[in-house]
Amino acid sequence: MAFSIIRAARAVLHVTDLAAARDFYERVLGFVVTEADEGHLYLRGLEEYQHHSLLLKKADRPAVEAISYKVGSERELEELYRWFAARQLEPKWVDARSQRAVGRAFRVQDPSGLPLEFFAQMTAVERLLQRYDLYRGARVQRIDHFNCMVADVQQAYDFYVHGLGFACSEYTETKDGKLWAAWLHRKQNVHDVAMMNGKGPRLHHIGFWLPDPLSLIHACDVLAASGYGAHIERGPGRHGLSNAFFVYLRDPDGHRIELYNGDYLTSDPDFPPIRWDLDDPRRQTFWGHAAPDSWFEEASVVLDVHSGQPVEPKEPALAKVKPTFLI
């Protein structure tokens, strides 16, 4: 059964210093602050008409509370809840008093251990796409995707594609035909979520769409001029897989953010997934420098939706190989 899951919609991250986070995301990267209080920072891109796509919550340690998808209707939300419940995955409705701007929502741990959230409604706000006088930093337009490290990519692929109705745009295989990574989408571009072989569950990064490749370069200039040059982890460059321009940053708490532009349309139902060999160096870096060691080893801890405690990552099902290039 395919559900009307529309797109990657928001992420909820825990950070230790909201003032430092605000300086990084608002002043330097150019996110729009919709609301803020002593414990929360609600951010969105200039194109977004919904209240936020990134919620930062003050906490004692960095973590990922939820990665969230928008669903087409309240009816679909109910059906999706029942589907998870029927598979003994124990979804839970979120207490509305704990949510700002988000309508009825539920959370559930997927079989890989990732903390998912689904909702159908969010408070609408002013869309600032043509308020060019407000553009600054990276000129962030909207949230685009999540990238997750999981212990068993094949299990994750089967769950999202055969269970939730995601489509695969591109994938990476080992020489013996084992699935190493998969790029899965609901909206009509390359991905809403990517699953990569690795110690998981962990969130590798959140991707945000920029208006053009020059915005990536400008963002790097602003980062360097603002004293954040060391926060540029990798790039700029172009991926072979997805064809996108990229630069990867680490926020003050170490959460990884990708600034992203230039992938392609995947709207046709007969779009053939593109296969990449794990040993093909072009898949990760069509041009640009190789990824640093931190790229392979570091990612954000995710929390259990019931206990709120960190989920212990598991070693990957495939042999722990560090290929020359890994996206």
VMD Tcl script that draws the C-alpha trace (Angstrom):
set ca {
  {0.00 0.00 0.00}
  {1.40 3.42 -0.97}
  {0.70 6.35 1.34}
  {0.60 10.01 0.38}
  {3.86 10.84 2.10}
  {4.74 14.08 0.33}
  {8.31 15.00 1.28}
  {10.96 15.46 3.93}
  {9.48 18.26 6.00}
  {11.44 19.11 9.15}
  {14.12 17.95 11.56}
  {14.22 18.35 15.33}
  {17.77 18.63 16.67}
  {19.08 19.05 20.20}
  {21.83 21.64 20.63}
  {23.73 22.76 23.71}
  {23.97 26.50 22.99}
  {21.04 28.20 21.27}
  {22.81 31.53 20.98}
  {25.74 29.95 19.12}
  {23.32 27.98 16.94}
  {21.36 31.12 16.09}
  {24.50 32.99 15.08}
  {25.50 30.12 12.78}
  {22.13 29.41 11.19}
  {20.59 32.89 11.02}
  {23.43 35.39 10.68}
  {25.90 33.29 8.72}
  {23.80 30.82 6.69}
  {20.78 33.07 6.24}
  {17.98 30.92 7.65}
  {14.82 32.82 8.60}
  {13.92 32.74 12.30}
  {10.15 32.29 12.54}
  {10.09 32.20 16.33}
  {12.50 31.80 19.21}
  {12.39 31.48 22.98}
  {14.87 30.48 25.67}
  {14.60 26.81 24.74}
  {13.66 26.68 21.05}
  {14.70 28.12 17.70}
  {12.34 27.66 14.73}
  {14.03 28.12 11.35}
  {12.91 28.02 7.74}
  {14.19 28.77 4.25}
  {13.16 31.76 2.15}
  {10.94 29.68 -0.13}
  {9.10 27.89 2.66}
  {5.59 28.97 3.61}
  {5.31 26.63 6.57}
  {6.32 27.68 10.07}
  {9.69 25.89 10.11}
  {11.74 23.10 8.62}
  {14.37 22.99 11.35}
  {13.66 23.08 15.07}
  {16.61 23.44 17.43}
  {15.95 22.61 21.08}
  {18.30 23.42 23.96}
  {19.57 20.28 25.67}
  {22.50 18.93 27.63}
  {23.94 17.05 24.63}
  {23.54 17.11 20.85}
  {21.11 14.57 19.40}
  {18.40 14.01 16.79}
  {14.91 13.92 18.27}
  {13.00 13.34 15.01}
  {13.19 13.43 11.22}
  {9.80 14.33 9.89}
  {7.68 13.82 6.78}
  {4.56 15.65 5.66}
  {1.53 13.52 4.77}
  {-1.23 14.51 2.36}
  {-4.22 14.56 4.72}
  {-5.41 13.77 8.24}
  {-7.09 10.63 6.88}
  {-3.79 9.43 5.43}
  {-2.09 10.22 8.72}
  {-4.56 7.96 10.55}
  {-4.09 5.18 8.02}
  {-0.32 5.43 8.29}
  {-0.52 5.26 12.09}
  {-2.61 2.08 11.86}
  {-0.15 0.59 9.39}
  {2.77 1.07 11.78}
  {0.70 -0.22 14.70}
  {-0.26 -3.37 12.79}
  {3.45 -4.14 12.43}
  {4.03 -3.85 16.19}
  {6.25 -0.79 15.74}
  {4.43 1.08 18.54}
  {3.72 4.49 17.03}
  {2.74 7.20 19.53}
  {0.72 10.35 19.04}
  {2.63 13.46 20.07}
  {1.12 15.53 22.86}
  {-0.16 18.64 21.05}
  {0.88 20.82 24.00}
  {4.53 19.94 23.31}
  {4.39 20.96 19.65}
  {4.56 24.51 18.33}
  {2.92 25.12 14.93}
  {2.69 21.42 14.00}
  {-0.75 19.86 13.87}
  {-1.61 16.32 14.86}
  {1.50 14.14 14.56}
  {2.85 10.77 15.55}
  {6.33 9.38 16.03}
  {7.69 5.90 15.54}
  {11.04 4.12 15.45}
  {11.52 2.53 12.04}
  {13.06 -0.97 11.77}
  {16.52 0.60 11.40}
  {16.03 2.54 14.63}
  {15.53 6.01 13.12}
  {13.07 8.31 14.96}
  {10.41 9.23 12.41}
  {7.62 11.77 12.68}
  {4.60 12.21 10.40}
  {2.16 15.13 10.28}
  {-0.36 16.61 7.83}
  {-0.66 20.24 8.90}
  {1.67 23.05 9.98}
  {0.96 26.73 10.60}
  {1.45 28.82 7.45}
  {3.69 31.91 7.47}
  {4.84 34.50 4.93}
  {6.73 33.07 1.96}
  {9.83 35.21 1.39}
  {11.02 33.89 -1.96}
  {10.94 37.31 -3.63}
  {12.06 39.29 -0.61}
  {15.52 39.56 -2.11}
  {16.33 42.32 0.34}
  {16.36 39.63 3.06}
  {18.71 37.24 1.25}
  {22.02 36.72 3.04}
  {24.56 34.00 3.78}
  {23.77 30.83 1.86}
  {20.32 32.12 0.82}
  {18.76 28.83 2.00}
  {15.52 28.11 0.14}
  {14.08 24.90 1.66}
  {14.76 21.59 3.29}
  {15.55 18.88 0.75}
  {16.58 15.56 2.30}
  {17.95 13.46 5.13}
  {20.93 11.14 4.85}
  {21.10 8.31 7.39}
  {23.65 5.70 8.34}
  {22.00 2.32 8.98}
  {23.37 -1.11 9.84}
  {21.35 -2.91 7.13}
  {20.66 -0.92 3.96}
  {18.71 -3.74 2.31}
  {16.32 -3.90 5.26}
  {15.83 -0.13 5.15}
  {15.33 -0.18 1.37}
  {12.67 -2.90 1.60}
  {10.81 -1.07 4.35}
  {10.73 2.32 2.62}
  {10.18 1.12 -0.95}
  {7.93 -1.92 -0.50}
  {6.25 -0.70 2.68}
  {5.95 3.08 2.51}
  {5.99 3.53 -1.26}
  {9.23 5.46 -1.73}
  {10.95 5.19 -5.13}
  {14.65 4.63 -5.72}
  {16.53 7.08 -7.95}
  {20.11 5.84 -7.53}
  {21.90 3.13 -5.59}
  {25.36 1.76 -4.89}
  {26.26 -1.93 -4.95}
  {29.31 -3.95 -4.02}
  {30.92 -6.17 -6.64}
  {28.98 -9.17 -5.33}
  {25.64 -7.36 -5.70}
  {25.06 -6.28 -2.09}
  {23.21 -3.00 -1.59}
  {25.56 -0.47 0.02}
  {23.47 2.71 -0.26}
  {20.15 3.85 -1.75}
  {18.65 7.26 -2.60}
  {14.87 7.20 -2.05}
  {12.29 9.85 -2.86}
  {8.66 10.87 -2.57}
  {8.90 14.34 -4.12}
  {10.10 14.53 -7.71}
  {13.84 14.93 -7.31}
  {16.67 12.56 -6.35}
  {15.88 11.95 -2.70}
  {14.00 12.70 0.46}
  {16.14 10.22 2.35}
  {19.34 8.32 1.59}
  {20.36 5.17 3.45}
  {24.08 4.42 3.71}
  {25.88 1.37 5.04}
  {27.50 2.25 8.35}
  {27.31 2.14 12.10}
  {23.73 3.10 12.81}
  {21.11 4.29 13.24}
  {22.64 7.77 13.04}
  {21.80 10.90 11.06}
  {24.64 11.71 8.71}
  {23.31 15.04 7.46}
  {20.34 17.22 6.54}
  {20.38 18.69 3.04}
  {19.06 22.20 2.31}
  {18.38 23.48 -1.21}
  {20.05 26.68 -2.43}
  {18.93 28.81 -5.39}
  {22.11 28.33 -7.47}
  {25.70 26.99 -7.30}
  {27.12 30.45 -6.68}
  {25.22 30.54 -3.39}
  {27.42 27.66 -2.18}
  {30.56 29.65 -2.98}
  {29.13 32.79 -1.37}
  {28.24 30.78 1.74}
  {31.84 29.61 2.05}
  {33.08 33.18 1.75}
  {30.68 34.34 4.46}
  {31.61 31.42 6.72}
  {35.31 32.20 6.38}
  {34.82 35.94 6.90}
  {32.67 35.26 9.97}
  {35.22 33.04 11.67}
  {33.55 29.76 10.73}
  {36.00 28.61 8.07}
  {36.93 25.51 10.07}
  {33.26 24.45 10.04}
  {33.51 23.69 6.30}
  {34.07 19.94 6.39}
  {34.03 19.07 2.71}
  {33.58 20.77 -0.65}
  {32.50 22.66 -2.58}
  {32.30 20.01 -5.29}
  {29.92 18.05 -7.48}
  {28.56 14.60 -6.77}
  {28.43 12.03 -9.53}
  {25.54 10.40 -7.73}
  {22.66 12.95 -7.93}
  {24.76 15.34 -10.09}
  {24.37 17.98 -7.37}
  {26.72 20.73 -6.24}
  {27.50 20.43 -2.53}
  {29.31 21.77 0.46}
  {29.18 20.14 3.90}
  {29.32 22.09 7.16}
  {29.35 21.21 10.84}
  {27.24 23.39 13.11}
  {28.55 24.44 16.56}
  {27.29 21.14 18.05}
  {28.71 18.98 15.26}
  {25.48 18.29 13.38}
  {26.28 18.02 9.66}
  {24.45 20.25 7.17}
  {24.69 19.93 3.39}
  {24.10 22.97 1.19}
  {22.80 21.50 -2.05}
  {21.81 22.52 -5.58}
  {21.53 21.02 -9.05}
  {20.02 17.53 -9.00}
  {17.36 16.44 -11.50}
  {13.73 15.47 -12.12}
  {12.53 11.95 -11.24}
  {8.79 12.37 -11.87}
  {8.27 9.58 -14.42}
  {7.00 6.36 -12.80}
  {9.23 4.32 -15.12}
  {12.38 6.27 -14.22}
  {15.11 3.59 -14.11}
  {17.25 3.71 -10.94}
  {20.89 4.47 -11.70}
  {23.40 1.91 -10.45}
  {26.86 2.86 -9.16}
  {29.66 0.49 -8.30}
  {31.07 0.98 -4.82}
  {34.58 1.32 -6.25}
  {33.68 3.97 -8.84}
  {35.31 7.19 -7.56}
  {33.01 9.41 -9.63}
  {29.88 8.50 -7.71}
  {30.79 10.46 -4.60}
  {33.02 13.14 -6.07}
  {32.60 13.91 -9.76}
  {35.07 16.67 -9.01}
  {36.41 18.05 -5.77}
  {38.54 16.85 -2.88}
  {38.15 13.43 -1.27}
  {36.08 13.25 1.91}
  {37.96 13.53 5.23}
  {38.02 10.75 7.81}
  {35.30 12.50 9.81}
  {32.98 11.88 6.89}
  {33.20 8.12 7.38}
  {33.25 8.04 11.14}
  {31.05 10.81 12.56}
  {27.30 11.32 12.57}
  {24.58 12.54 14.94}
  {23.13 10.28 17.63}
  {19.38 9.60 17.36}
  {16.93 9.29 20.26}
  {14.31 6.68 21.08}
  {10.83 8.15 20.55}
  {9.49 6.54 23.74}
  {12.32 6.88 26.27}
  {14.09 9.91 24.84}
  {17.38 8.10 25.37}
  {20.10 7.64 22.71}
  {19.73 4.61 20.47}
  {22.84 2.45 20.57}
  {24.29 2.17 17.04}
  {24.97 -1.30 15.62}
  {27.85 -2.36 13.43}
  {26.90 -2.59 9.72}
  {25.71 -5.88 8.24}
  {28.18 -5.57 5.36}
  {31.89 -5.75 6.03}
  {33.14 -2.48 7.46}
  {35.07 -1.35 4.43}
  {36.20 2.23 3.93}
  {36.15 2.70 0.17}
  {38.20 5.45 -1.34}
  {35.00 7.37 -2.01}
  {31.77 7.22 -0.03}
  {28.78 9.51 -0.34}
}
mol new
graphics top color blue
foreach p $ca { graphics top sphere $p radius 0.5 }
foreach p [lrange $ca 0 end-1] q [lrange $ca 1 end] { graphics top cylinder $p $q radius 0.2 }
display resetview
